[in-house]
Amino acid sequence: MTSGTDKAFDVVILGGGVNGAGLFRDLCEQGVDCLLVDKNDFGSGTSAAPSRLIHGGLKYLETGEFGLVAQSTLERNLLLRNAPHLVRPLPTIIPIFSWTKGTGAALRTFFGAKSAPRSRGVVLVKIGLALYDFYGSRSKVMPRHSLWRRAAALRKLPALTPRIVAACKYYDAKVTAPERLVWELIRDGLAANPGSEARNATSLEGQRDGILAFEAPDGAAFTVRPGLVVNAAGPWIDRVNRLLGISGKLIGGTKGSHIVLDHEELARQLAGRMIYFEADDGRICLVYEYLGRVLVGSTDSPADDPDNVRCEDEEVDYFLDSLRRLLPGLAFDRAQIVYAYSGIRPLPASDGTAPGLISRDHSAPFAAPEAGRPFPVISLVGGKWTTFRGFAEEVADSVLERLGRKRRISTRELPIGGGRDYPADEAGRRRWVTDLAKETGLPAGRVETLLERYGTTAAALLREEASAEEPRFLDDVPDVSHAEIAWIARNEAVVHLGDIVLRRTTLAVTGRLTAHDLDTISRIAGTVLGWSEGRRRSELDETLDTLRRRNLAPL
């Protein structure tokens, strides 16, 4: 787009989180010309701050949101098939401290009470898990739940508090790199429709007489004439709507914080499982092994400032105290924290309801054209990470109807990014690794590492790495190569250094990143992207500040 030219798009999507990215892909697959714009990086807001779970929403059974659970469990199962490189099964343990408590409180919540139930006993949990298995039976990919008696639970997880009377095991799923999945949705959309565009680090300045004004990363101004606008700005929805001339309050967000621990013994005992537990104040928390670390979350409190959200000291204390009570056989302290993050859930405005009981269902309110704004605006409110595809499908069908077009393809069975042609079984996986190792001359172990990390997208990266005279690796993270970083910088819409370490890779969140390697990465990216030395230093300093101040990274 050149400055001063009003380029036309069928649809402009404001916000490149998972909801915006999912809709972008769906509409591009239908041949709709779309422009996707995010003021920061794709997937850098709320979509970068989940518990990294792809789940059916077990707790929503208590509030009677059976439709949401049905949709969520289906979407979970579809993601396990469509993005197997990033979404994987997660065996989950619920420690239970009584046999019958909580039934009355759960009934009150079911019938509309605005406070959350406490102390869910075995009877209540078993009923809930039976329903959960039922709703998860469509496109079923995982086993049913089971009950462990106290002795069996303590044998499998010795650090658990002996106060439990039993534990239940069921299955959900996790996403290893949610930010990367967002990028892959966008990349798939661009591949499906060359007439579409996606721009990050691009801010909306406002609109006048149907023309949207933007500022590009280099400061250049450009304008766009949309047929329809979708506001997918998450917790920024109300602010973006005001720029479009729309008043009102749609969002009443809540804050969710998480910490990541370097705790080898806990990671060993978890053995790939999650503990989904009730803290002493009745809030639901979780802890699970994540890429060799331990992820702990989450808080759920009212908040409305997504630009300055971070995990505060009292939240860290809350997590550590909860872990000490749950796992008295282990020690926990702040020195184990390698990363922390927070985000604002873009939930619908809901005064007087406990944060944990605000619906995670989604809606798409419509603002008709009016004087001075000849295009309609659809706002994407609420939703869960897990249900982004279904939400996108609903909104895409509405958009297609307004554009007078027909759906050409369903996204229900459509692979995402590196999930395309992903090996279906262990034998297929071995063949894929063997074939790429033979083609590139790289060790089979290296091929397998990148297949695990990027799915079948790894093939292009491996070929580039093999073309280097002698592959070099980061000094402190010896399984990440210089060629890998260069490939990401060249091919994955990188604007800033943080895009690489915070979102295109898991280097930061796993606490493996060091200041020394960050400097090396800045030099590789700077060479590929043509940064001056001053720009490189600025990028390095800004990223270090973000990691230390907002993410509590010990760099």
N, C-alpha and C positions, 0 to 999 in steps of 0.2 A: 504494500500500500504506500503510495507516495503522499507526501504532505499536501493537504488541500484538496485531495480527491475523495469524494464521497463514494467509496466502494460499497456495493450492495451485497448483503447476505440474506438468505431466507430467514436464518435464526442467528441471533447473537446470544451466547451463554456467558454470563458474568459470574465467574467463580470456577476455579479448576480443581475443586475437591472431588471426592469420589462420586457425589451426585451429579455434578456438572460434567465430569469426565464420562460417567456412565451414559448420560443423555447424549453427549457429543458423539460417542461411538455409535449408539443406536441410530441417531438421526443420519450420521454419515453413511451407515450401512443402507439406509433407505434412499440415498442419493440426494439428501438435503444439504445444501451448501451452508455450512456453519462457521462462525467465528467464535472460538473459545478464548476468553481473556481472564487472566488472574493477575492481581496487583503484585503478588509475590511469586513464589514458585508453585508449580502444580503440586497439589497434595501437601502444601506446607502449613495449612491451618488446622482445623478440627480433624481432618482426615489423617494427619500425622500424629494424632494424640489419642488413639483408642487403646483399649486393653489388648489389642492385636488378636481379638477373638472373632471368629466367624461362628456365630451361635444362634440358636433358635429362640433364646430369651426365656429360659426356664422361669425366671421370676415374674414374667408377665402373665403366667397362669393365675397368679394370686389376684391380679387386677381384672381377670376375666377377659383379657385381650387374646382370645383364642384364634381369631383371624390373623393377628400379627404373629403368633407363634407358628401357625400353619404355614404362613408365607416365609417366615424366617428359617424354619427347618428345611423347607424345600430349597430355598436359595442357598443355604449352607451346603446341602447335598450337591446342588448344581455347581457351586464353586469348587468343591473337592474334585469334580470331574473336569471343569473347564480351566482351572488354574492350578493343576496339581504340583507345579513347581514352587508355588508360593503358599498354597492353602493345604494344610495337612491335618489329619485326625488328631484330636487331643483328648486322651483318656482323662476323665475328671473325677475327683474324689470329693464327696461332701461328708465332712465329719459331723456326727449327730450327737447331741448331748442329752437327749431325753427320748422317751418312747411316744408320748402322746401330746406334749405341750405344743401350743401354737395354733391348734385347730380353730378355737373360737376367734382368735385375732385374725386368722386367715379368712374366715367367713365374713368378718366385719369389713375387711379390706375388699373382698370380692364384691360385697354389696355397696361399696362406695365410701368407706371410711377413708379419711385423708392422712392417716398415719400408718406407717409400715408395721407389719406383724413382727413379733419377736419369737425367738426360740422355737424353731421349726423342728418337731419331733419326727421319729422314724415313720409313724403312720402318715403324717402330712407329706413328708419327702417321698415316700413310696407312691402315694397317690399322684403327686406331681410328676414323678418320673414315668409312671405308667402312661399318663396323658402325653408326656413329652415323647415317649417312644411311639405312641399312636400317631401323633402329628408328624413325626419324622419318618414315617413309613413310606412316603412318596419318594421315589428315586432313591430308595434306601441304600446306604453304603457302609453303615456302621452297626455294631452289635447293640442289643438291648441292655438295659441297666441291670446291675446285680447288687445284692446286699452283702456287706462284710460284717461279721460279728466283731466285737471289740478286739479279741485276741488276734484275729486275722489281720485287722487293720493296723494294729501296733506292730505286728510282725513285718508287714510290708512297708510301713512308714514308722520306724522306731522313734523318731523325734516327736511324733504327735503327742499331745497331752493325753494322759491316761484318764482324763475326765470324760472322754467320749464313751457312749454306750454301743455305738455301731458306726458304720460308714457306708455310703452308697457309691457305686462306681457307674458312671455313664459316659457317653461320648459326645463331644462337640468338636470344634476345629479351631485352628489358629492360622493367622496369616503372618508369615515371617517378615515380610517387607511391604506393609500397606502403601507406603509412599510410592514404591516401585510399581505396584499393581495399578495405582492411579495413572502413572506415566504410561504404562503399557496399554491401558484403555485408550488414552489419547493417541498414542502411536498407531493403534489399530484403526481408529477413526480416520486419521490422516491417510493411511494406506487405502482405506475403503473408498475415500472420496477426495481426489486431488484438488477439488474445488473448495475444500474447507481449509481453514487455518487455525492454528493454536498459538497464542502468545502469552508468555509469562513475563513477570516483572514489568507489566504494562498497566497503568492506572486509568480508570475512568474519571474524566474531569467533569462530565455532565452531559446534558442533552438539550437541544434547542430545535424546535420545529421538526422533530423526527430524525435529527442527526446526532449521533453519539460522538463525543470528542474524547480522544485518548492521548496519553503520553507514553511513548515507547521507552525502552531502557536507555537509549542514547539521548533522551530528552526531546526527540523529534515528535511533533504533533501530527496526528492523522485523524480522519473522520470516517464514519461508517454509517450507512443507511440500512437499518434492519427492517425486515418484514415483521418480526416478532422478537421480543426479548425474554429470555429466561433468567431470572435472578436466582443463581445458585451459590450465593455468597455466604451461606452458612450463618454464623453468628453476626455477620456484617449485613445481613439482608435488609434490616430497617434503614441502615445508613445508605446503602446503595439505592434503595427505593426513594429515599429523599433526594438523591442526585437525579433521579428520573422524574421528580415532581410528584411522588406518591407519598402521602402521609399515613400515619397509623403505626401500630405496634404489633408485629407478628411473632417476635422472638422473645422468649423468657428463658435464657440459657442457664445451664448449670455447669460448674467447673469439675473436671475430672483430672486428677493428678496420678502419676505413677513414678516408681523408682525402679532402677535396675541394679542388682547387687552382684558383686563377685563373691560367690559363696559356694565353693566346690562341694562341701559336704551336703548342703541342702540340695544342690543340683543333682548330686549322685543319688540321694534318697528319693527325690521326685521321679527320677528315671523317665523323663518325658511326660510325666503326668501333671495335671493342675489340681490344686486344692482350692475348692470354692467354698468359702467359709463365712460364718456370721461372726462379726466382731462383737465385743461386749456391749456396744451401744445399739446393736441390732442391724447395723449396716452390713451389706454384703461386700466381702473382699475376695481377692484371689491372689494366688501365688503359683507360678509355674516356671519350669525350666525353659529358657528361651535362648537358643543359639549359644549354649554353654554358660549363660548367665542365669539369673533368677529375676523374673519380672514380678513386681508387686503392685497391686492397685485395688480399687481406685476410690477416690473421694467423689462426693456428689453434693455440691453446695451451690447456692445461687451465685451467679456472677455475670457481668455484662461488659467486660472490657477485654475482648480477645487480643488486642494489640499488646497488652502488658501482663499476660497470664504466665505464671511460673509456679513451680512446686515450692510452697512456703515451709518454713521450719516446723510449724505446728503439724503440717501434713506428714512430714518426714517422721516426726515423733509418733504420730498416730500409727503409721505403718509399722515402725519398729516395735512399738508396744504391742500391737496386735499380733505380730509374729512371735514375740516372746511368750505371749499367753497361749498361742496355738501350738508352738513348737518349743517347749521349755527345755528340751534336750540339746538345743543349739544356741549359740551366742550371736547376737546381732548388734551392730553399731554403725555409726555414720561413715566410718572409714571404709566400709564395704560398698558404699554407693559409687557406681561408676557413671551413672547417667540418671537424669530425672526429666520428666516432661509433663506438660499440662495443656489442656485445651478446653474450649467452651463448647458444650453440646448445643447445637442450634434447635432447642426444643420449643414447642409452641408456648406462647405466653399463657400461664396458668397460675393465677394468684391463689394463695391459700392452700396449695397442695404440697405435701412433702416432696422434695426434689426427686427422691427415688421412685415416687409414684406418678410423676408426670409421664404421660404416654410417649413411647418411642415410635408410635405410628407416624405416618407422613401425610402431608396434604399439599395441594398445589393451588392456592388461591389465585384468582384471575382478576387482573385489573384491565378493564376495557379501555380502548383508545379514548382520548379526550382532547379538548382544544390545547394545542401546543405540544401534544404527544400523540401522533397519529398511529403509533404501534401499540399493541397490547403487551402486557407484562405478566408472566407467570412466575410466581415465587415458590421455590422448593423449600418447604418448611418441615423440620423434624426428620424422622427416619433413623435407621440404624445402618451402620457400615454394611452389615450382612445383606440388607435388602436393597442395595443400590440398583441392581439390575432390574428388579421388579418395579421399583419406583420409576426408573428411567423408561421402562416399557410403557407404563401407564401414561406418563407425561408425553412421550414420543407419539403415542396413539392420538392423544389430544391435539398435539401440534400438527400431525399429519392431516387430521380432519379439518383443522382450520386452514391448512394450506391446500386442501383439496387433493391430497395425494393418498396413495395406498401403501400399506406396509409391504415391503419386498422380501424381508427375511426376518425370522425370529432370532433373538439373541439367546434364547433359552439353552440351546445346545452349542453355542458358539464359543470356541476356545479363546482364551485371553493371552495375548503376547506369547511368551515362551511356553505356554501350555499347548500351543498348536503343534500337532504331531509328536507330543510328548510320549515317551515309551509307556505302553499300557501295563507292562509287567516287568518282573526282574530280568527275564530272558531278553525282552526288548531293550531294556536299559543296558544290559551288557553288550548287545549288538551295537547300540548307538555309540557307546563309549569306545568300543573296539574299532569301529569304522572311522570315527573322528581321530582317534589316536594314530591309526594307520595313515590317514590322509594328511594330518598335520605334522606327524613325527613327534608330537608332545606326549609325555607320559600319560598312561591311562588314568592315574590318580588325579592329574591336573584336569583332564577332560571331565572326570566325574565331579570334581569340585565346582567347576563352572556350570555344568548341567544342573547341579543342585541349587546353584545361586541364581542362574538366569533362565533355566529351562532351555528349550531348543534355540533360543536367541544366542546361546553360547557358541553355536557353530560359527557365526560370523566373527565373534570376538576371538575364538580360538585360531581361526585362520589368520587374523591380523597379528596375534601374538606369535604365531609360528613364523611369520614373515620377518620378525626382528632377528638381527644377526645373533644376538644372545639375550634371551629374555631376562629382564631384571625385575626384582621384587622389592617391595617396601622393606626397609630395614627391620621394623618392629612388628610388621604384619606380613610374614613371609609367604602367605598364600594369596596376596593381592599384587598383581604385576603392574609395572609402569604402563605396559601396553593396554591393560584393562582400564586404567584410569584415562588414558588418552582416547581410547575407543568411546568411553562414556562421554567425555568432553566433546568429542567430535560429532557424536550421533544422537545425543539424548537431550537436546534443547537446554544445555547448561548455560546459565547467565552468570551465576556467582559460584564461588568456591563452596559455599555451604550446600548448594544443590547437589554436589557430588557426595560429600561426606555425611550429610544428614538425610538425603532422600534417595539418590540413585544407588547407594550402597548402605550397608548396615554398620559401617565402620564406627560411627559415633555412638549409636544406641547401644552397641555391645561393649563399649568402653575399651575397644582395642586401639583406638586412634591415639597417637602420641603427637606432641607438638613438633617433634622432628619429622615424622611422616607427613604431617599436615603441611609443613613447609615444602617437602618434596612434591606432594600432590599439587600445591599451588604453582610450582614451577612447571610441572607437566601440563596442567590446565592452561597456564599462562602462555606456554609455547603454542599449544593447539589453537587457542582463542585469540592470540595476538595481543595479549595484555602488555602494557608497559611495565617497567619495574615498579613505578609508583602505584599503578593499579593493582599489581600483584601483592605488594605490601599492604595496601588498603584492604584487599580481600582477606588476606591472612589475618590481619589484626581484627577485623570485624567478626570473622568466624571464630577466632579464639575467644573474643569477648562474649559472643553468644553462647558458646559451649560452657564457658566458665560461669557466666552470670545466670543464664536461664536454664541450663541443663546440668548444673552442678558437676561438670566433668572435671576430674582432677588432672588437668593438663598443666 
